[in-house]
Structures are given as structure tokens and as C-alpha cells.
Amino acid sequence: MAVTIVTGQSHDRVLGPFDPSNRKPSPQKGAGVTTDLEKRRAIEQHWSASEAGDVELEHRLYAEDAILDYPQSGERFVGRSTIAEQRSGNPAQRHFRLRRVLGTGSVWVSECVITYDGAPSISVSIMEFGDGLVAHETQYFADPFEAPAARARLAQRLDPRS
């Protein structure tokens, strides 16, 4: 299943593996992606693999010793295999819809809606690359909430699930 990429740019779409030649990068240090285009493709592929339930492909962009932080729950996961294990152990039925990817150089931000057992949660992921792979990711989650009536006349309505 493909993840929908919504960024307002016509060239943004789910792409194949990290580079146009479709090579599989080695998880070894320094064997990852280097250009901004490769990083964008790797991140888009990560979210697409998350949706498809492909744990190996989902975690290919992480360094062996990567760190994943969830500040809201106070958790830190160290190592690609630990990150993959904690995600694959989630009992909820999950779906991922990528809203946009922004970044350049070593810092990239993804905004996505992750649906857990039908309930949407908005997520912001900050990925920091080093040696061509994600060395550190910080992920924030926020549940949708009802806007105050006092702002209704000022705001345009967004669907928090889209």
C-alpha cells in the first residue's frame, strides 16, 4: 500500500529505494544516502514501508547505533534493531499518511498522520542524518482536538486526518 505524499509540489511522490538506480544501501556506517534528493526519497520510502508493514525497509535508513526519542513519553530507543522491535511490537492497527517532508543537509522534518486502531494522531518527526543514515530521530505526537468556538469566525477548517 502506498503512502500519499501531500506537499503541493508536483514532483513529490512515493519513490523507489534510495537512489534512481534502485541500489539497496548497506546498513554499514557511511553507506547511506548523501544528496538531499536521496534523503527525501529515503524518508518517503520509510513512511511508505511503515504503511506496508515492511519492517526491514522501514528501518533501512537508520544507522546501526541510531537513537529514537519520544519526548512526550520520556522514552529513548538505542539501535536500529531496538527501534524496529519496539515499532513492530505495537499491537494497534496502524496506518501512515505523510503530509509533507521538509529539509536540507543533515536535518529533515516529516509531518504525518498516524492512525492507531482508527484514531488519528498527528506526528512530527525530526531526523538528523550523519554518514548518510539517520543517526537521531525525535518524534512528537499530538491528538486532534476541538477548536474553541471563539476562534470559529477567524479560522478555516482543516480535517486533522488529512
C-alpha positions in Angstrom: 0.0 0.0 0.0 1.4 3.4 -0.9 1.6 6.4 1.3 0.1 9.5 -0.1 2.5 12.4 -0.2 0.9 15.9 0.0 3.3 18.8 -0.3 2.0 21.0 -3.0 4.9 20.2 -5.3 4.2 18.1 -8.4 7.4 16.2 -8.2 6.7 14.8 -4.7 5.5 11.3 -4.8 6.4 7.9 -3.3 9.6 6.9 -4.9 11.6 3.7 -5.1 14.6 2.9 -3.0 17.2 5.5 -2.0 18.6 6.3 -5.4 17.4 6.2 -9.0 19.5 3.1 -9.7 17.4 1.3 -7.0 20.5 0.0 -5.2 20.0 -1.2 -1.7 22.2 0.8 0.6 24.2 -1.2 3.1 23.3 -0.6 6.8 27.1 0.0 7.3 28.3 3.4 8.5 28.8 5.8 5.6 26.9 3.6 3.1 23.7 5.5 3.1 22.3 8.5 1.2 24.2 11.7 0.6 22.2 14.1 -1.6 19.1 16.0 -0.5 17.1 14.1 -3.2 18.3 10.8 -1.9 17.4 11.8 1.7 13.9 12.9 0.7 13.4 9.6 -1.2 14.7 7.6 1.7 12.3 9.3 4.1 9.3 8.9 1.8 10.3 5.2 1.4 10.5 4.9 5.2 6.9 6.1 5.6 5.6 4.0 2.7 7.3 0.9 4.2 5.7 1.8 7.5 2.3 1.7 5.9 3.1 -1.5 4.1 4.4 -3.2 7.3 7.8 -3.8 5.8 9.9 -3.6 8.9 13.2 -4.2 7.2 12.7 -1.5 4.5 11.1 0.9 7.1 14.3 0.9 9.2 16.9 0.7 6.4 17.6 4.5 6.7 18.7 4.2 10.3 22.4 3.9 11.4 23.1 0.7 13.4 23.5 2.9 16.5 20.7 5.3 15.8 18.7 6.9 18.6 15.0 7.5 18.6 13.5 9.8 21.2 9.8 10.1 22.2 9.9 13.2 24.4 6.3 13.1 25.4 6.6 9.6 27.0 10.2 10.1 28.1 11.5 7.1 26.1 14.7 6.7 24.2 15.4 3.7 22.0 19.0 3.0 21.0 20.0 0.9 18.0 18.3 0.2 14.7 17.2 -3.3 15.9 15.7 -1.9 19.1 13.8 0.8 17.2 12.4 -1.8 14.7 11.5 -4.2 17.5 9.5 -1.6 19.5 7.6 -0.4 16.4 6.8 -3.9 15.1 5.6 -4.9 18.6 2.8 -2.3 18.6 -0.4 -4.2 18.8 -2.5 -1.4 17.2 -3.6 -1.5 13.6 -1.6 1.4 12.2 -1.8 3.5 9.0 0.6 6.2 7.9 -0.3 9.2 5.7 2.6 11.5 5.0 1.6 15.1 4.7 5.0 16.6 3.8 8.7 16.3 4.1 11.0 19.4 4.5 14.7 19.6 5.0 18.1 20.1 3.6 21.5 18.8 4.6 21.5 16.8 7.8 18.1 17.8 9.3 14.8 16.7 7.9 11.2 17.0 9.2 8.3 14.8 8.3 4.7 15.7 9.2 2.4 12.7 9.1 -1.0 11.4 10.3 -0.6 8.0 12.1 -3.9 6.3 12.7 -3.9 3.8 15.6 -6.9 1.5 15.6 -8.9 4.2 13.6 -7.9 7.1 15.9 -5.7 9.7 14.1 -2.6 11.2 15.8 -0.6 13.9 14.1 3.2 13.2 14.2 6.2 15.4 13.6 9.5 13.5 13.1 12.8 15.3 13.1 15.5 13.1 11.5 19.2 14.0 11.8 21.5 12.4 9.2 25.1 11.5 9.8 27.3 9.4 7.5 24.3 9.0 5.1 21.9 7.4 7.6 19.6 8.7 10.3 21.7 9.0 13.5 19.0 10.6 15.6 15.2 10.9 15.3 12.9 12.8 17.7 9.2 12.1 17.2 6.3 14.1 18.6 2.7 13.1 18.7 -0.5 15.2 19.1 -4.1 14.1 19.1 -6.6 16.2 17.3 -8.8 18.4 19.5 -11.9 20.6 19.0 -11.1 24.3 18.3 -12.6 26.9 20.7 -15.8 28.4 19.4 -14.3 31.9 20.0 -12.0 31.4 17.0 -14.6 29.9 14.6 -15.1 33.1 12.7 -11.4 33.5 12.1 -10.4 30.0 11.1 -10.8 27.9 8.0 -11.5 24.2 9.0 -8.9 21.5 8.3 -9.6 17.8 8.5 -7.0 16.6 11.1 -6.9 13.2 9.4 -5.8 14.6 6.1 
